Amino acid sequence: MSIKTLLLISFFILNLWGSERIVSLSPSITEIIYGLDAGDTLVATSSYSLYPKAAQKLPIVGGYTHPNIEKILSHRPTLVVGQTFNAQTLQKLKHFHIPTLMLKLKTISNIENSIAILGKTINKQNEANKLITNIKQTIQNIPKTKKPHSVLIVYGLHEDLRSGIYVAGDDIFFNDIIKLTGNTNAYKSDALSQPVLGYENVIALNPQQIIILHSHATEANVNVKKALQAWYALPTRAAKNKKISIVDEDYLHIPSQRVALTIKRLAREMQDD
């Protein structure tokens, strides 16, 4: 009997038992599943699924951009949940008749909709509604800045600015947060690709504020003082007005229900002194 046949039989038996076995293909989805009080249904997840701590004990099926099909199948999942960048993996899993769900988690609206969809799929609608309500209430309570200004949000802290500088573009929740505070994104483009700038481009944009999203977990060897000096050496309004700051929180890059924390943190950073 082939391995494929054995996996299909195991999958059928698990469905008869009625026990949910979910594999998450990204840290964001892992967080949402725990937020829906369904962490006990997770049997495996992707690398970098660090929150909550219980997720760190789960088996890893690979990187969240290139998960391992064989590892996923070995956990006999009844549902595999991924994001839009997992489309090829999810398509391959359909050949094994394994139910899949693909979520879009880019904007705040996407995040809310995906929480609702996942909640309905695993019968956790009430929990999903609570998470969505918390995000909406957070948005309602954000104070508008008194002096609207242009903000550039940068991904990652580096001492050498001659290499590519990754920034938040249009179709991402960071842009939503900038708008919610009454400010404008210094980078204006509706391009779908990840914006990568040179330092000359940053100078040309001349933002009034620069917020650098730093992570000690992935950028532990960066000399923060030198990196900040490099940014202040660029002739921008942000440098002149001493409006360049570094924000280091473990939830900043994760589009899950914890986007509510990101909204609060960045809104505070963008308020007038």
C-alpha positions in Angstrom: 0.0 0.0 0.0 1.4 3.4 -1.0 2.2 6.2 1.5 -0.5 8.4 -0.2 -3.1 5.7 0.4 -2.2 5.3 4.0 -2.4 9.0 4.6 -5.8 9.2 3.0 -7.1 6.4 5.2 -5.7 8.0 8.3 -7.3 11.3 7.3 -10.7 9.5 6.8 -10.4 7.8 10.2 -9.6 11.1 11.9 -12.6 12.7 10.4 -14.8 9.9 11.8 -13.4 10.5 15.2 -14.3 14.2 14.9 -11.0 15.5 16.4 -9.7 18.6 14.7 -6.0 18.6 13.8 -4.9 21.9 12.4 -1.6 22.8 10.9 -0.8 26.5 10.7 1.6 27.8 8.0 2.4 31.2 9.6 3.1 32.8 13.0 0.1 35.1 12.4 -2.3 32.2 11.9 -0.9 30.4 14.9 -1.6 33.5 17.1 -5.1 33.8 15.7 -5.9 30.2 16.5 -4.7 30.6 20.0 -6.6 33.8 20.3 -9.8 31.9 19.2 -9.1 29.6 22.2 -8.4 26.7 19.8 -4.8 26.1 20.6 -5.5 22.6 21.5 -6.4 21.8 17.9 -3.0 22.8 16.6 -0.7 19.8 15.8 2.1 21.7 14.0 3.0 25.2 12.8 5.7 27.1 10.9 9.0 28.4 12.1 9.0 31.7 14.1 5.7 30.9 15.7 6.8 32.3 19.1 3.5 33.5 20.6 2.1 32.4 22.8 4.8 30.4 24.5 2.7 27.2 24.1 3.2 27.5 20.3 7.0 27.1 20.8 6.4 23.5 21.8 4.6 22.5 18.6 6.4 20.6 15.8 7.7 22.8 12.9 6.7 22.0 9.3 9.3 24.4 7.9 9.6 28.1 7.1 6.4 30.0 6.6 7.3 30.7 3.0 8.4 27.2 2.1 6.8 24.6 4.4 7.6 20.9 3.9 4.7 19.0 2.4 5.8 15.6 3.8 6.1 17.1 7.3 2.6 18.6 7.0 1.1 15.2 5.9 2.9 13.4 8.7 0.7 15.2 11.2 -2.5 13.9 9.5 -4.2 17.3 9.5 -7.9 17.8 9.1 -7.3 21.4 8.2 -4.3 23.3 6.9 -4.5 27.1 7.2 -2.1 29.4 5.3 -1.8 32.9 3.9 -1.9 34.1 0.3 1.9 33.5 -0.1 1.2 29.8 0.8 -1.1 29.4 -2.3 1.1 26.8 -4.0 1.5 24.7 -0.9 -2.2 24.7 -0.2 -2.9 23.8 -3.9 -0.6 20.8 -3.6 -2.3 19.6 -0.4 -5.6 19.5 -2.2 -4.2 16.6 -4.2 -4.3 14.6 -0.9 -7.9 15.7 -0.3 -6.9 17.7 2.8 -9.1 20.7 3.6 -7.3 23.9 3.4 -8.0 27.6 4.1 -6.2 30.5 2.7 -6.4 33.9 4.5 -5.3 37.4 3.5 -3.6 39.3 6.3 -2.3 42.5 4.9 -4.6 45.4 5.9 -6.6 45.8 9.2 -9.8 45.0 7.3 -8.1 41.8 6.0 -7.1 40.8 9.5 -10.7 41.3 10.8 -12.2 39.4 7.9 -9.8 36.6 8.3 -10.4 36.2 12.0 -14.2 36.0 11.2 -13.6 33.4 8.5 -11.4 31.2 10.6 -13.7 31.5 13.6 -16.6 30.4 11.5 -14.6 27.5 9.9 -13.6 26.0 13.3 -16.8 26.9 15.1 -15.4 29.7 17.2 -17.6 32.6 16.1 -18.1 34.1 19.5 -14.4 34.2 20.2 -13.7 35.7 16.8 -16.3 38.4 17.4 -14.5 39.4 20.7 -11.2 39.7 18.9 -12.6 41.8 16.1 -14.5 44.0 18.6 -11.3 44.7 20.5 -9.5 45.8 17.3 -12.4 48.1 16.4 -12.6 49.6 19.9 -8.8 50.3 19.8 -9.3 52.1 16.5 -12.1 54.2 17.9 -10.0 55.3 20.8 -7.0 56.5 18.8 -6.5 60.2 19.3 -5.8 62.2 16.1 -2.6 64.0 15.9 -2.8 67.8 16.3 -0.2 68.5 13.7 -0.6 66.1 10.8 2.7 65.1 9.2 4.4 62.6 6.8 5.6 59.4 8.4 8.0 56.8 6.9 7.9 53.4 8.6 11.1 51.4 8.0 11.5 47.6 8.5 14.7 46.7 10.3 17.6 48.6 11.8 20.9 48.7 9.9 24.2 50.5 10.4 24.8 50.8 6.6 22.1 52.6 4.7 23.7 52.0 1.3 21.8 48.6 1.0 18.1 48.4 0.4 15.8 50.1 2.9 12.5 48.3 3.2 9.5 50.6 4.0 5.8 50.3 4.6 3.9 50.9 1.4 0.2 51.4 0.6 -1.5 48.0 0.9 -0.4 47.1 4.5 -1.7 47.6 8.0 1.1 50.0 8.9 -0.3 52.4 6.3 -3.8 52.0 7.8 -2.4 53.0 11.2 -0.7 56.1 9.8 -4.0 57.2 8.3 -5.9 56.4 11.4 -3.8 58.9 13.4 -4.5 61.6 10.8 -1.0 61.5 9.3 0.2 60.6 5.8 2.5 58.0 4.5 5.7 59.6 3.2 6.0 56.8 0.6 3.2 57.4 -1.9 2.6 54.5 -4.3 0.0 51.9 -4.9 2.5 49.4 -6.2 1.9 45.9 -4.8 5.5 44.9 -4.6 7.5 45.4 -1.4 8.9 49.0 -1.5 12.8 49.0 -1.3 14.5 52.4 -1.3 18.0 53.7 -1.4 19.0 56.4 1.0 18.8 58.9 -1.8 15.1 58.1 -2.2 14.6 58.6 1.6 16.2 62.0 1.3 13.9 62.8 -1.7 10.8 61.8 0.2 12.0 64.1 3.1 9.7 62.6 5.7 8.8 64.6 8.8 9.0 61.5 11.0 10.8 58.2 10.6 9.8 55.2 12.7 12.2 52.2 12.5 10.8 48.8 13.4 13.6 46.9 15.1 13.8 43.4 16.4 16.5 42.2 18.9 15.4 38.7 18.1 16.5 38.9 14.4 18.9 41.9 14.6 20.7 41.2 17.8 24.2 42.2 16.4 23.2 45.7 15.3 24.9 48.6 17.0 21.8 50.6 17.7 23.7 53.9 18.5 25.6 53.7 15.2 22.5 52.8 13.2 20.6 55.7 14.6 23.5 58.1 13.8 23.4 56.9 10.2 19.7 57.9 10.0 20.3 61.3 11.6 23.1 61.9 9.1 20.6 62.0 6.3 19.3 65.5 5.5 15.6 65.0 6.2 13.0 67.0 8.1 12.8 64.1 10.5 16.5 64.4 11.4 16.3 68.1 11.7 13.3 67.9 14.1 14.7 64.9 16.0 11.7 62.8 15.0 13.5 59.5 14.3 12.7 56.7 16.7 13.2 53.0 17.1 10.3 50.7 18.2 11.1 47.2 19.3 8.1 45.0 20.2 7.7 41.3 19.3 4.2 41.8 17.9 4.8 44.7 15.5 5.2 42.6 12.3 2.6 40.0 13.1 -0.9 40.6 11.4 -3.0 38.9 14.0 -5.4 40.1 16.7 -2.4 41.6 18.3 -2.5 44.3 15.6 -4.6 46.1 18.3 -1.3 46.5 20.3 0.5 47.6 17.2 -2.1 50.3 16.6 -1.8 51.6 20.1 2.0 51.5 20.1 2.5 53.3 16.8 -0.3 55.8 17.4 1.5 56.8 20.5 4.7 57.2 18.6 3.1 59.4 16.1 1.4 61.8 18.6 2.6 65.3 19.0 5.1 65.8 21.8 
